[in-house]
Amino acid sequence: MKKCLLLSTLFLGLNIYAQKECDAFKLENATLTTENQYLKKILDINKPIVEVEKDNLLFQITDIKGNSKDKNIQITFLVATKTEYLSLYLKDFSIIDLEGNEYKVDFIKSSSANTELSQNVPLKLTFLFNDIKNQPLFLKLLKFKVVSKTKKYAVNGFNSNFEFRDLKVRWN
């Protein structure tokens, strides 16, 4: 009888202690769930629509938004390099719609065309194109040139032409 009473007291004590620890685990689980949802959201935001890799440069288009009120199109990139350090100069941006209209970038309202990249660290760039006619649903061509230089080869740079075709525009 004493053994039964001792065992029941021991199990009751353990159950009460376990319930207190459970609350701490629930709080920690809620915190981790919130962090997990945040990280999933970031992954969805940075999910590329299309990507092009050339000369150790990776350009990923993550968003193409049209603003019908301001008559502009905003294109967002993630740019990364596989080399140790890279200095970029982006130039000659243009987009062409299905009707053959060509639009140039507004460098004043866009990201800097001169950037520096570290190895495997993506950089977000946004470029704005103004005075868009007829709210095109697709862009036939986005093209630009990139001049890139590494620390080792500061005198000689690499010139690359990048093109993205048949891009869908989300208008608001």
Backbone bond lengths (Angstrom), bond angles and torsions (degrees), N, CA, C in turn:
res aa  C-N    CA-C-N  psi(-1)  N-CA   C-N-CA  omega(-1)  CA-C   N-CA-C  phi
1 M - - - 1.443 - - 1.524 111.24 -
2 K 1.348 115.29 -39.94 1.459 119.77 179.70 1.535 110.23 -65.03
3 K 1.332 115.33 -38.96 1.462 118.79 179.04 1.523 111.01 -64.62
4 C 1.304 116.78 -40.90 1.474 121.22 178.82 1.520 110.11 -64.21
5 L 1.322 118.04 -43.75 1.458 122.62 179.46 1.526 110.38 -65.34
6 L 1.327 117.23 -40.36 1.456 121.71 178.82 1.529 110.76 -65.64
7 L 1.318 116.80 -43.91 1.460 120.70 179.06 1.536 111.76 -65.55
8 S 1.312 117.41 -42.13 1.468 119.29 179.18 1.522 110.94 -66.39
9 T 1.316 118.57 -37.83 1.466 121.45 176.46 1.534 109.81 -64.76
10 L 1.310 116.87 -42.91 1.462 121.57 178.90 1.534 111.16 -62.24
11 F 1.321 118.35 -47.39 1.473 121.29 179.23 1.519 111.42 -64.84
12 L 1.329 117.97 -38.44 1.456 121.28 178.30 1.522 110.44 -64.05
13 G 1.317 117.04 -42.31 1.472 121.26 177.09 1.512 112.39 -63.18
14 L 1.320 115.61 -41.95 1.470 119.39 178.36 1.523 111.61 -65.51
15 N 1.313 117.79 -38.99 1.468 120.79 179.19 1.519 111.21 -65.79
16 I 1.311 117.79 -40.19 1.466 120.52 178.99 1.521 109.99 -65.98
17 Y 1.337 117.60 -42.89 1.461 121.51 177.97 1.527 111.07 -64.55
18 A 1.293 116.56 -40.28 1.461 120.97 -179.55 1.524 111.03 -63.64
19 Q 1.297 118.58 -36.22 1.464 121.34 179.45 1.524 110.79 -65.34
20 K 1.312 118.71 -36.89 1.459 121.50 178.58 1.527 110.35 -66.94
21 E 1.315 117.81 -42.51 1.451 121.52 178.82 1.524 111.22 -67.27
22 C 1.309 117.91 -30.38 1.462 122.68 -179.59 1.526 110.94 -62.49
23 D 1.325 117.21 -37.72 1.465 120.49 178.61 1.519 111.06 -63.80
24 A 1.312 117.17 -39.02 1.464 120.66 177.94 1.524 110.43 -64.87
25 F 1.327 115.48 -40.88 1.466 119.03 178.68 1.526 111.48 -67.14
26 K 1.317 116.80 -36.05 1.470 119.93 177.96 1.519 110.36 -64.05
27 L 1.332 117.48 -40.86 1.459 121.20 178.77 1.530 110.45 -65.26
28 E 1.318 116.25 -44.20 1.460 119.82 178.52 1.528 110.70 -64.65
29 N 1.309 117.72 -39.08 1.459 121.95 178.28 1.526 111.17 -64.10
30 A 1.323 117.47 -40.32 1.467 120.79 178.01 1.526 110.72 -63.86
31 T 1.328 116.68 -40.38 1.464 121.06 178.33 1.528 110.62 -63.83
32 L 1.307 116.48 -46.02 1.466 120.28 179.74 1.526 111.85 -65.24
33 T 1.319 117.28 -35.93 1.465 121.06 177.89 1.527 110.42 -64.28
34 T 1.323 117.02 -41.53 1.467 121.40 178.09 1.520 110.72 -63.63
35 E 1.328 116.90 -44.95 1.463 120.33 178.37 1.524 111.14 -63.17
36 N 1.316 117.29 -39.75 1.455 122.24 179.32 1.527 111.42 -63.42
37 Q 1.326 117.58 -42.59 1.461 121.53 178.07 1.523 110.64 -63.88
38 Y 1.331 117.61 -39.54 1.463 121.74 177.87 1.528 110.42 -62.09
39 L 1.324 117.43 -45.85 1.460 120.81 -179.33 1.528 111.81 -65.83
40 K 1.328 118.01 -37.30 1.464 120.86 175.73 1.520 111.07 -63.54
41 K 1.336 116.73 -39.56 1.462 121.16 178.79 1.522 110.45 -63.86
42 I 1.325 117.79 -42.67 1.461 121.72 178.49 1.524 110.22 -62.38
43 L 1.312 117.46 -40.78 1.464 120.06 178.72 1.523 111.41 -63.92
44 D 1.334 117.50 -37.94 1.464 120.48 177.83 1.517 111.31 -68.28
45 I 1.321 117.56 -37.59 1.464 121.03 179.98 1.520 110.26 -64.85
46 N 1.316 117.21 -41.80 1.462 121.43 -176.20 1.524 113.63 -92.06
47 K 1.312 117.52 12.83 1.455 120.59 177.94 1.530 108.83 -70.63
48 P 1.323 117.78 123.10 1.461 119.05 -175.84 1.527 113.24 -73.82
49 I 1.324 114.91 142.20 1.462 121.69 172.21 1.522 108.60 -77.21
50 V 1.322 114.71 -45.30 1.456 121.93 178.41 1.522 107.70 -152.27
51 E 1.331 116.04 151.28 1.457 119.52 179.48 1.518 110.60 -140.50
52 V 1.340 114.42 151.45 1.460 121.55 177.97 1.523 107.51 -135.81
53 E 1.333 115.68 133.75 1.459 120.69 177.41 1.521 108.77 -119.81
54 K 1.337 114.18 131.86 1.455 119.44 -178.43 1.524 107.94 -159.42
55 D 1.319 118.20 136.49 1.469 124.09 178.06 1.534 112.44 51.46
56 N 1.322 116.89 46.76 1.472 123.68 -179.98 1.521 113.53 62.26
57 L 1.312 118.09 19.25 1.467 123.34 175.29 1.518 108.71 -114.82
58 L 1.323 115.25 137.20 1.460 120.74 177.85 1.526 108.07 -120.30
59 F 1.327 116.47 116.21 1.459 122.72 175.19 1.517 107.83 -106.89
60 Q 1.332 116.05 123.19 1.462 122.16 177.86 1.524 108.30 -120.54
61 I 1.319 116.82 122.17 1.461 120.48 174.07 1.523 107.18 -85.07
62 T 1.338 115.95 120.83 1.467 120.31 -177.50 1.521 112.36 -103.23
63 D 1.343 118.37 -20.57 1.460 119.76 -177.67 1.521 110.60 -159.81
64 I 1.320 115.73 140.78 1.470 122.63 173.67 1.519 106.37 -133.44
65 K 1.323 116.14 106.89 1.463 121.26 -176.90 1.522 110.00 -117.18
66 G 1.322 115.03 135.02 1.451 121.15 172.78 1.511 110.02 -106.80
67 N 1.316 116.47 137.76 1.460 121.95 177.65 1.526 107.30 -110.99
68 S 1.330 116.60 108.17 1.465 120.45 -175.66 1.526 111.89 -69.91
69 K 1.306 118.06 -28.54 1.467 121.25 179.72 1.532 110.82 -70.11
70 D 1.340 116.90 -47.41 1.461 121.17 -178.35 1.530 112.83 -89.86
71 K 1.338 117.30 -4.99 1.460 123.68 -179.94 1.529 111.61 54.46
72 N 1.346 115.25 54.18 1.454 119.32 177.10 1.521 110.53 -140.23
73 I 1.320 114.88 165.03 1.460 122.74 176.69 1.521 107.55 -125.64
74 Q 1.331 115.13 131.13 1.460 121.45 179.31 1.525 108.94 -113.66
75 I 1.325 116.11 125.74 1.462 122.01 -179.52 1.528 108.41 -115.10
76 T 1.337 115.80 127.59 1.457 121.58 -177.89 1.525 109.54 -111.59
77 F 1.341 115.18 131.37 1.460 123.45 -179.12 1.521 110.60 -116.52
78 L 1.306 115.12 156.24 1.464 122.72 159.53 1.521 105.46 -116.79
79 V 1.324 116.49 129.04 1.459 121.46 -178.42 1.523 107.70 -119.33
80 A 1.315 116.81 133.33 1.461 121.56 177.46 1.522 109.05 -140.77
81 T 1.324 114.66 155.97 1.459 120.56 178.33 1.515 109.78 -125.83
82 K 1.313 115.77 152.61 1.463 120.88 177.37 1.523 111.47 -99.47
83 T 1.331 117.06 -5.00 1.461 120.30 178.05 1.523 109.40 -92.02
84 E 1.322 116.63 172.36 1.456 121.03 -171.16 1.529 114.09 -66.47
85 Y 1.303 118.48 -45.39 1.464 122.66 -178.24 1.512 106.77 -153.33
86 L 1.315 116.74 136.82 1.451 119.24 -175.42 1.515 110.09 -143.32
87 S 1.308 115.32 134.13 1.450 121.68 174.02 1.525 107.39 -106.46
88 L 1.346 116.39 127.20 1.466 121.15 -175.70 1.512 111.27 -115.69
89 Y 1.313 114.92 144.97 1.458 121.69 167.79 1.526 106.69 -128.34
90 L 1.330 116.43 118.81 1.463 122.01 -178.96 1.522 108.28 -101.32
91 K 1.333 116.70 135.92 1.470 119.43 -177.25 1.523 110.72 -149.75
92 D 1.315 114.88 169.61 1.466 124.28 175.33 1.521 112.89 55.35
93 F 1.335 116.43 46.64 1.459 121.34 176.15 1.511 110.08 -72.65
94 S 1.314 116.75 136.74 1.459 120.59 170.68 1.521 109.26 -158.40
95 I 1.330 114.08 151.55 1.460 120.63 173.55 1.522 107.60 -124.11
96 I 1.319 115.57 149.53 1.464 121.59 178.74 1.526 106.91 -128.64
97 D 1.339 116.11 127.68 1.466 120.06 179.34 1.525 110.38 -87.95
98 L 1.329 117.12 -178.86 1.464 121.38 -177.07 1.527 113.23 -67.40
99 E 1.338 117.19 -22.15 1.471 120.95 178.46 1.521 111.99 -85.60
100 G 1.332 117.85 -2.33 1.458 121.41 178.79 1.519 113.92 90.57
101 N 1.328 118.27 6.36 1.462 120.89 177.86 1.525 109.59 -76.36
102 E 1.331 115.67 132.30 1.457 120.79 179.95 1.525 109.41 -106.96
103 Y 1.330 115.87 136.71 1.465 122.15 -178.71 1.523 108.78 -126.52
104 K 1.328 115.67 138.99 1.461 122.03 179.02 1.522 109.73 -99.63
105 V 1.311 116.12 158.26 1.460 122.02 -177.46 1.535 110.49 -77.19
106 D 1.325 115.66 148.32 1.464 122.81 173.38 1.525 106.98 -96.25
107 F 1.338 117.57 97.67 1.462 121.13 -174.84 1.523 112.32 -69.49
108 I 1.327 117.91 -20.53 1.466 120.39 179.88 1.527 110.70 -68.77
109 K 1.315 117.92 -40.21 1.466 122.11 -178.02 1.535 112.82 -97.48
110 S 1.305 117.54 6.62 1.462 121.72 -177.80 1.523 110.63 -107.33
111 S 1.318 114.78 175.58 1.463 120.36 175.44 1.517 109.82 -66.64
112 S 1.313 115.66 163.56 1.458 121.05 179.23 1.525 110.21 -64.29
113 A 1.320 115.41 139.07 1.459 120.26 179.05 1.525 111.29 -81.00
114 N 1.333 117.96 -15.38 1.468 123.13 175.79 1.515 108.37 -103.74
115 T 1.313 117.15 116.76 1.458 120.63 -179.04 1.519 109.86 -135.58
116 E 1.311 114.49 161.21 1.458 121.32 175.40 1.522 108.00 -124.15
117 L 1.325 115.34 134.01 1.459 121.35 -176.76 1.519 110.87 -117.97
118 S 1.317 115.40 143.75 1.457 122.30 171.37 1.524 107.94 -102.70
119 Q 1.307 115.77 160.32 1.456 120.86 -175.82 1.526 111.61 -62.62
120 N 1.337 116.02 127.23 1.471 125.23 175.87 1.521 113.97 58.64
121 V 1.326 117.93 26.93 1.464 122.28 175.68 1.528 107.12 -117.14
122 P 1.335 117.80 110.75 1.471 119.03 -177.87 1.527 111.89 -72.27
123 L 1.310 115.33 146.03 1.455 122.83 177.45 1.521 108.11 -121.47
124 K 1.322 116.50 133.02 1.464 121.19 -178.80 1.523 109.57 -90.16
125 L 1.330 115.69 128.78 1.459 122.83 177.63 1.524 109.02 -126.85
126 T 1.317 115.90 140.83 1.466 121.31 179.33 1.521 108.84 -127.96
127 F 1.343 115.79 131.70 1.454 120.97 179.35 1.520 109.77 -125.18
128 L 1.329 115.91 138.84 1.459 123.31 -173.90 1.521 109.95 -115.46
129 F 1.317 115.85 134.09 1.468 123.18 177.34 1.524 107.34 -117.91
130 N 1.341 117.34 124.94 1.470 122.89 -174.82 1.524 112.76 -101.73
131 D 1.330 114.72 169.89 1.477 124.60 174.72 1.531 112.49 56.00
132 I 1.316 115.79 47.80 1.456 121.78 179.85 1.527 109.35 -78.96
133 K 1.311 116.45 132.36 1.463 121.89 -178.92 1.533 110.46 -96.64
134 N 1.296 117.03 140.59 1.469 125.11 168.24 1.530 116.33 62.80
135 Q 1.280 120.17 15.25 1.467 123.81 177.14 1.535 112.73 44.73
136 P 1.319 118.20 69.79 1.469 119.91 -179.19 1.532 111.30 -64.90
137 L 1.317 116.63 138.56 1.463 121.08 178.04 1.529 112.13 -80.70
138 F 1.333 115.79 -22.63 1.459 120.36 179.31 1.520 109.52 -134.24
139 L 1.328 115.37 147.76 1.459 121.89 170.08 1.521 106.69 -105.05
140 K 1.312 115.70 126.67 1.451 119.75 -179.04 1.528 111.25 -71.93
141 L 1.340 116.62 -34.88 1.457 119.61 -174.69 1.524 110.76 -153.96
142 L 1.308 116.03 134.87 1.463 124.11 167.07 1.515 105.14 -120.35
143 K 1.325 116.72 124.20 1.462 118.86 -179.59 1.523 110.09 -136.57
144 F 1.325 114.59 150.02 1.460 121.59 176.50 1.520 109.11 -162.05
145 K 1.324 115.23 164.90 1.458 121.82 179.71 1.525 108.61 -113.81
146 V 1.317 114.89 147.78 1.455 121.61 179.85 1.527 108.51 -128.04
147 V 1.330 115.49 128.95 1.457 121.87 170.86 1.517 105.69 -109.94
148 S 1.330 117.12 119.51 1.467 120.96 -176.86 1.517 109.88 -123.58
149 K 1.339 114.38 142.81 1.467 120.85 179.03 1.518 108.83 -135.77
150 T 1.331 115.32 139.22 1.462 120.64 174.14 1.515 108.93 -101.03
151 K 1.338 116.64 168.30 1.467 120.15 178.28 1.521 111.03 -64.41
152 K 1.325 116.99 -37.24 1.458 120.54 -177.67 1.525 111.65 -66.94
153 Y 1.342 115.54 -36.65 1.461 120.16 -176.37 1.526 109.48 -118.52
154 A 1.321 117.29 60.56 1.458 121.31 -175.55 1.524 111.69 -66.67
155 V 1.327 117.78 -27.63 1.469 120.19 -178.65 1.524 110.53 -78.35
156 N 1.308 116.41 -48.03 1.460 120.96 -177.78 1.521 109.53 -96.00
157 G 1.301 115.35 124.75 1.460 119.74 177.21 1.512 110.28 -106.27
158 F 1.322 115.12 171.51 1.453 121.67 176.14 1.515 107.76 -107.28
159 N 1.310 117.06 131.30 1.458 122.24 176.11 1.523 108.35 -105.56
160 S 1.330 115.23 128.83 1.458 120.17 -179.58 1.518 109.46 -134.71
161 N 1.318 116.04 144.50 1.455 122.21 172.76 1.523 108.00 -107.20
162 F 1.323 116.31 129.53 1.460 121.57 178.53 1.518 109.55 -114.18
163 E 1.329 115.79 138.63 1.468 121.64 177.90 1.526 109.55 -136.63
164 F 1.318 114.27 137.43 1.461 121.73 173.22 1.522 106.56 -123.91
165 R 1.312 117.19 133.65 1.462 121.24 -175.94 1.527 111.85 -118.88
166 D 1.339 114.75 151.46 1.468 123.71 173.24 1.541 112.28 53.01
167 L 1.322 114.55 63.61 1.465 121.51 -179.35 1.507 110.35 -100.06
168 K 1.322 117.03 133.30 1.471 122.11 179.93 1.521 109.42 -87.48
169 V 1.337 116.28 135.39 1.459 123.18 179.77 1.526 109.18 -103.00
170 R 1.340 116.59 131.41 1.473 121.59 174.48 1.528 107.71 -96.32
171 W 1.326 116.83 114.77 1.472 121.85 -179.13 1.533 109.94 -96.50
172 N 1.325 114.61 145.54 1.475 119.29 174.03 1.512 110.50 -122.04
